[in-house]
Amino acid sequence: MKNCKLCKLSQHCNDLPGICILIPYLTVALVTVTIGYLFVTQELLI
């Protein structure tokens, strides 16, 4: 997988091919968990 167009870290993608596939999912999961956590904590504080 020398031409990794999904992410800009081509040297890391060549070493770990799964990273290109996982980066978008990990980003979406992280944002979702963060928003969920903030929502729950704000609702509990009010």
Beta strands, then each sheet from edge to edge (+ up, - down):
end
